[in-house]
Amino acid sequence: EFYGVDGTVSLIGQLIDNDYKIAIYPNPVTDLSKIYLQSSIPVEVNVTIYNSVGMIVTSSNVFVSGETSIPLNLTNQAKGIFIIKVQNRNSFVTKTIFLK
């Protein structure tokens, strides 16, 4: 369950630059999860996943128009905390995901 900026409950969480939103579900995760992105305008973002020591696990550019979901496979990773960074040209946001 995620709470929107206006207090409504939805699958979308944090607002970035008033242009797009990000949520991760499920969290904590056992192996597979999804990153949900929603944008009011078409935008290309970079999604980078870091492990707990700061090493890049994966990084990709994603075009977001409307609502987009990105599969997240942490099957071969050690249990722990991961940081997900979503960045466009002007700003970025980080989210934490827990692999159990």
C-alpha positions as CSV (number, residue, x, y, z in Angstrom):
1,E,0.0,0.0,0.0
2,F,1.5,3.4,-1.0
3,Y,0.2,6.8,-0.1
4,G,0.2,9.5,-2.8
5,V,1.3,13.1,-2.3
6,D,-2.3,14.1,-1.7
7,G,-2.9,11.4,0.9
8,T,-4.7,9.0,-1.4
9,V,-3.8,5.4,-1.4
10,S,-2.4,4.0,-4.6
11,L,0.4,1.9,-6.1
12,I,2.4,5.0,-6.8
13,G,4.4,6.7,-4.1
14,Q,6.9,9.5,-4.2
15,L,6.6,12.5,-6.5
16,I,9.7,13.7,-8.4
17,D,9.8,17.2,-9.9
18,N,6.0,17.2,-10.2
19,D,6.4,15.1,-13.4
20,Y,6.7,11.5,-12.4
21,K,6.1,9.0,-9.5
22,I,7.9,5.9,-8.4
23,A,6.9,2.8,-6.3
24,I,8.5,-0.6,-5.7
25,Y,6.3,-3.6,-4.9
26,P,6.7,-6.0,-3.1
27,N,9.2,-4.6,-0.6
28,P,10.7,-6.5,1.2
29,V,11.3,-8.9,-1.7
30,T,12.5,-12.5,-1.8
31,D,13.8,-12.5,-5.4
32,L,11.4,-10.8,-7.9
33,S,9.9,-7.3,-7.6
34,K,8.7,-4.5,-9.9
35,I,9.5,-0.9,-10.1
36,Y,6.4,1.1,-11.0
37,L,6.9,4.5,-12.7
38,Q,4.2,7.0,-13.8
39,S,4.8,10.1,-15.7
40,S,2.5,13.0,-16.7
41,I,4.8,13.7,-19.6
42,P,6.9,11.3,-21.7
43,V,10.4,11.2,-20.2
44,E,13.5,9.0,-20.4
45,V,15.0,8.1,-17.0
46,N,18.0,6.1,-15.9
47,V,17.2,3.4,-13.3
48,T,20.3,2.1,-11.4
49,I,20.3,-0.5,-8.6
50,Y,23.1,-0.4,-6.1
51,N,24.0,-3.1,-3.5
52,S,24.8,-2.3,0.1
53,V,28.4,-1.6,-0.6
54,G,27.7,0.8,-3.4
55,M,28.4,-1.4,-6.4
56,I,26.1,-1.2,-9.4
57,V,24.0,-4.3,-9.8
58,T,22.2,-3.1,-12.9
59,S,21.5,0.1,-14.8
60,S,19.2,0.8,-17.7
61,N,17.5,3.7,-19.5
62,V,13.8,3.5,-19.6
63,F,11.3,5.6,-21.5
64,V,8.3,6.4,-19.4
65,S,5.0,7.5,-20.8
66,G,2.0,7.1,-18.6
67,E,2.4,4.1,-16.3
68,T,5.4,1.7,-16.8
69,S,6.6,-1.3,-14.8
70,I,10.1,-2.6,-14.8
71,P,10.8,-6.1,-13.6
72,L,13.5,-6.3,-10.9
73,N,15.3,-9.7,-10.5
74,L,17.5,-10.0,-7.4
75,T,17.6,-13.8,-7.5
76,N,21.4,-14.1,-7.6
77,Q,22.1,-11.3,-5.1
78,A,23.1,-11.6,-1.5
79,K,20.4,-10.7,1.0
80,G,20.4,-7.2,2.3
81,I,19.6,-3.6,1.4
82,F,19.6,-2.2,-2.2
83,I,19.2,1.3,-3.3
84,I,17.2,2.2,-6.5
85,K,18.1,5.5,-8.1
86,V,15.8,6.9,-10.7
87,Q,17.2,9.9,-12.5
88,N,16.2,12.3,-15.3
89,R,18.2,15.3,-16.7
90,N,17.1,17.6,-13.8
91,S,16.7,15.5,-10.7
92,F,16.8,12.1,-9.1
93,V,15.2,10.1,-6.3
94,T,16.4,7.1,-4.4
95,K,14.3,4.3,-2.8
96,T,15.4,1.4,-0.6
97,I,14.4,-2.2,-1.2
98,F,15.1,-5.1,1.2
99,L,16.0,-8.5,-0.1
100,K,15.2,-11.2,2.4
